[in-house]
């Protein structure tokens, strides 16, 4: 089964974004999957879409969390996407 597409939407000088990076990295490393970061600083469309919700985690294009990332919830979401229980 292919890995889900995990995107962390961030912006510069964002302390919540730093914490979100760490959280997403811990969860994905534990599951052995990758993720990518998409800054909004030079992307007007993303900046308007997410405005004050940044950081935002998208899984397969669906917003799953924002501001403070709940690692347990993210792991459950990713396990379901991977077809794993736990």
Buried (B, 14 or more C-beta within 10 A) or exposed (E): EEBBBBBBBBBEEBEBBEBBBEBBEBBBEEBEBEBEBEBBEEBEEBBEEBEEEBBBBBBEEEBBBBBEBBBEEBBBBBBEBBEEEE
